[in-house]
Amino acid sequence: MSFGGVLLKYCMRNTPRFNTNSEALSKRIEAHEKFGEKELNAWIFSHLEPKPGMEILDLGAGRGKQSIDLARIVGPAGHIRAVDISEESLRVLRETAEQAGVANIVEPVWEGLDDFPTHHFERIFDRVVSSYALYYSEAPDRLFPSIYRALKGGGIFFFCGPSGDNNREIKDFQRTLADNVRLTEAGGVEFMEETGRKLAYRYFDEVLLTDFENPLRFNSPESLYAYWSSYNLYDQTLDEVFRKKARQHFEHVSEFLTVKRVRGIRALKSE
C-alpha cells in the first residue's frame, strides 16, 4: 500500500468525520475568533514559551493556527515543522504562510501521528506543540517516548484538548431536542484527563496541568447552527429540530452562551 493509502486508511478508521474536514475546521476556528472572548494561542504560548531562533514541531497542525503565529515569533533563524494528516488543511497552511511572509520558516509535512515514532530524527526540537490532535493516535504509548526523544534537553512539550466539561451548555441544549439523545463528541476528553496525562508523567521529567476557558456568545440561530453543524456533536437526525429550537431560543434571549473548556498539559525534558 502507498504512503497516501496508509494515511487514508488511518484517517478513516481513527478520526471523527469533522476533525480532518478542512471546511468544518475553518468554520470552528472562525466561530472561536468571532464569538469567543479569549485567544487560545496566547494561553498556549504562555506555557510553550517560544523564542526567536527556535525549532518547533507542531503535531496535528491543521490549517496552521499555531504554526503561522509561531513562525512570526521564531523568525528567519527559526523553523516550524507542521505535521498533519489532511492534505487540504496543509494546502491552506502553505497559502497562509506565503501570505504571511513566513513560507520559508514553515515546513508542512503530510503525515499521520502514528508514523512519527518510526523516524530517525535528523533534527531535534526546542519545543513540541499539539492542539486538539494527540488523542487521534492509535499508539500513544509509542508516540510519547518519540516526542521525548525529539526534544532537546530543557525542551517543552505542550498539548491540549477538551476537558470533561467542554461545551456543557450546547450539550445540554442538544439533550432537550429529543428523547434519549446520544452525544457523539470524539473521545479526546478521556485522553486529556487520563491517558495523555499519565503518559506525560511517565515519560517527562516535570508536568504541569493547566486549564483554559473561552466563552462563546452566539448572536443568532444561524451562527449557533453553523458552529454545531461543523462539530462532532452534530447529528443529522436532529438537524431540523435543532434549527427550530435555536430560532425559538433567540425569540426570548439575545445570545446563546457556551464555553470552550480546555485542558492543557505542559511537559518538560530536563537538561
C-alpha positions in Angstrom: 0.0 0.0 0.0 1.3 3.5 -0.8 2.0 6.0 1.9 -1.0 8.0 0.8 -3.1 4.9 1.1 -1.8 4.2 4.6 -2.8 7.7 5.6 -6.2 7.4 4.1 -6.9 4.1 5.9 -5.6 5.6 9.2 -7.8 8.7 8.8 -10.9 6.8 8.0 -10.8 4.4 11.0 -9.3 6.7 13.6 -10.6 10.2 13.1 -14.1 11.5 13.6 -15.6 12.9 10.4 -15.2 16.6 11.2 -11.7 16.6 12.5 -9.8 16.2 9.2 -12.5 18.1 7.3 -10.8 21.3 6.4 -14.0 23.3 5.8 -15.5 22.2 9.2 -12.3 23.1 10.9 -12.3 26.5 9.3 -15.9 27.1 10.5 -15.0 26.2 14.1 -11.9 28.5 14.0 -14.0 31.3 12.6 -16.6 30.9 15.3 -14.0 30.9 18.1 -12.4 34.1 16.7 -15.7 35.9 16.0 -17.8 34.9 19.1 -15.1 34.0 21.6 -13.8 36.3 24.3 -10.2 34.9 24.6 -7.4 33.9 22.4 -6.3 30.2 22.6 -2.8 30.9 21.2 -2.0 33.4 23.9 -2.7 30.8 26.5 -0.8 28.0 24.6 2.3 30.2 24.0 2.4 31.4 27.6 3.1 27.7 28.5 5.1 26.8 25.4 7.5 29.8 25.8 8.6 30.1 22.1 11.6 32.4 21.4 13.3 33.7 18.3 15.5 31.2 16.5 13.8 28.1 18.0 13.0 25.0 16.1 9.4 23.9 16.9 7.4 20.8 15.9 3.6 21.2 15.5 1.9 17.8 15.6 -1.6 17.9 14.1 -1.1 21.4 12.7 -4.3 21.6 10.8 -4.5 24.9 8.9 -1.7 26.4 10.9 -3.4 28.3 13.7 -0.3 27.7 15.9 2.3 27.2 13.2 1.8 30.6 11.5 2.0 32.6 14.7 4.9 30.6 15.9 6.8 31.3 12.7 6.4 35.0 13.3 7.9 34.5 16.8 10.9 32.3 15.9 11.7 34.4 12.8 14.0 33.7 9.9 16.6 32.0 12.2 14.0 29.5 13.4 12.0 26.7 11.9 8.5 25.3 12.2 7.7 21.7 11.1 3.9 21.5 10.7 2.7 17.9 10.6 -0.9 17.0 9.6 -2.9 14.1 8.0 -5.1 16.4 5.9 -3.8 17.4 2.5 -6.4 20.1 2.2 -5.5 21.7 5.6 -1.8 21.7 4.7 -2.6 23.3 1.3 -4.4 26.1 3.2 -1.5 26.3 5.7 1.0 26.8 2.8 -1.1 29.5 1.2 -1.5 31.3 4.6 2.3 31.0 5.3 3.0 32.6 1.9 0.6 35.4 2.5 2.1 36.0 6.0 5.6 36.0 4.5 6.8 33.0 6.6 6.7 30.3 3.9 10.5 29.9 4.3 10.1 29.2 8.0 7.2 26.8 8.0 7.7 23.2 6.6 4.4 21.5 6.0 4.6 17.7 6.3 1.8 15.3 5.2 1.8 12.5 7.8 -0.2 10.7 10.4 0.6 10.9 14.1 1.5 7.2 14.3 4.1 7.5 11.6 6.1 9.9 13.8 7.7 7.2 16.1 9.2 5.5 13.1 11.5 8.5 12.3 15.2 8.7 12.7 15.4 12.3 13.8 17.7 14.3 11.6 16.9 17.3 13.9 15.6 17.7 17.4 13.4 20.5 18.5 13.3 23.2 21.2 9.6 22.9 21.5 6.8 20.5 20.5 3.2 21.6 20.5 -0.1 19.8 19.7 -3.5 21.4 19.9 -6.6 19.1 19.7 -4.8 16.3 17.9 -2.8 13.8 20.0 -5.9 11.8 21.0 -6.2 10.5 17.4 -3.1 8.5 17.8 -3.7 4.7 18.0 -0.5 4.1 19.8 0.1 7.0 22.2 2.4 4.8 24.3 4.8 4.8 21.3 4.2 8.4 20.4 5.1 10.0 23.7 8.6 8.5 24.1 9.3 9.5 20.5 8.3 13.1 21.3 10.6 13.0 24.3 13.5 11.8 22.1 12.7 14.6 19.6 13.1 17.3 22.2 16.4 19.0 23.2 17.3 19.0 26.9 15.4 21.7 28.6 12.7 21.5 25.8 9.0 21.9 26.4 6.1 19.8 25.1 2.7 21.3 25.4 -0.5 19.7 24.3 -4.2 20.5 24.8 -7.7 19.2 24.1 -11.2 19.2 25.5 -11.8 18.9 29.2 -14.6 16.9 30.7 -16.9 19.9 31.0 -16.3 21.2 27.5 -19.2 22.9 25.8 -21.6 21.7 28.5 -24.2 24.3 27.5 -24.5 23.2 23.9 -24.6 19.6 25.0 -27.4 20.3 27.5 -29.3 22.2 24.7 -28.9 19.2 22.4 -30.3 16.8 25.0 -33.5 18.8 25.1 -34.1 18.2 21.4 -35.5 14.6 21.7 -35.7 11.7 24.0 -32.6 9.6 24.5 -30.3 11.9 22.6 -26.8 10.3 22.2 -23.9 12.7 22.1 -21.2 11.7 19.6 -18.3 14.0 20.5 -14.8 12.5 20.0 -13.0 10.7 22.8 -10.5 13.5 23.5 -11.8 14.0 27.0 -10.7 10.6 28.2 -7.2 11.1 26.6 -6.7 14.5 28.2 -8.0 13.5 31.6 -6.4 10.0 31.8 -4.3 8.5 29.0 -2.3 11.6 27.9 -1.9 12.9 31.4 -0.5 9.5 32.7 1.9 9.2 29.7 3.2 12.7 30.3 4.0 11.8 33.9 5.6 8.6 32.8 8.0 9.9 30.1 8.7 13.5 31.1 10.6 15.0 34.0 8.2 17.7 35.1 4.5 18.1 34.3 2.1 20.9 34.8 -1.7 20.7 34.3 -3.5 23.9 33.3 -7.0 24.8 32.2 -8.4 27.5 29.8 -12.0 28.7 29.4 -13.2 30.7 26.4 -16.9 31.8 26.5 -18.6 31.8 23.0 -21.5 34.1 22.7 -23.5 33.3 19.6 -25.8 36.2 18.5 -28.2 34.4 16.1 -29.7 31.0 15.4 -27.7 30.8 12.2 -24.4 31.3 13.9 -25.3 28.7 16.6 -26.3 26.2 13.9 -23.2 26.9 11.8 -21.0 26.0 14.8 -23.0 22.9 15.9 -23.1 21.6 12.3 -19.3 21.8 12.0 -18.7 20.0 15.2 -18.6 16.3 16.1 -21.8 16.7 18.3 -23.7 17.2 15.0 -26.5 14.7 14.5 -28.2 14.8 11.1 -31.4 13.3 12.5 -31.7 16.3 14.8 -30.9 18.9 12.1 -34.4 20.4 11.6 -35.4 20.3 15.3 -32.1 22.0 16.2 -32.8 24.8 13.8 -36.3 25.2 15.1 -35.2 25.2 18.8 -32.4 27.6 18.0 -34.9 30.1 16.4 -37.2 29.7 19.5 -34.3 30.4 21.8 -33.4 33.7 20.1 -37.0 34.8 20.3 -36.6 35.2 24.0 -32.9 36.0 24.5 -30.3 37.8 22.5 -27.4 35.3 22.8 -26.5 31.7 23.3 -23.6 31.1 25.6 -21.4 28.0 25.6 -17.9 27.7 27.0 -14.9 26.0 25.4 -13.2 24.3 28.3 -9.7 23.2 27.5 -7.2 21.0 29.4 -3.5 21.8 28.8 -0.5 19.7 29.8 3.0 21.2 29.9 5.8 18.6 30.0 9.4 19.4 30.5 12.5 17.4 29.4 15.4 18.1 31.8 18.7 19.5 30.6 
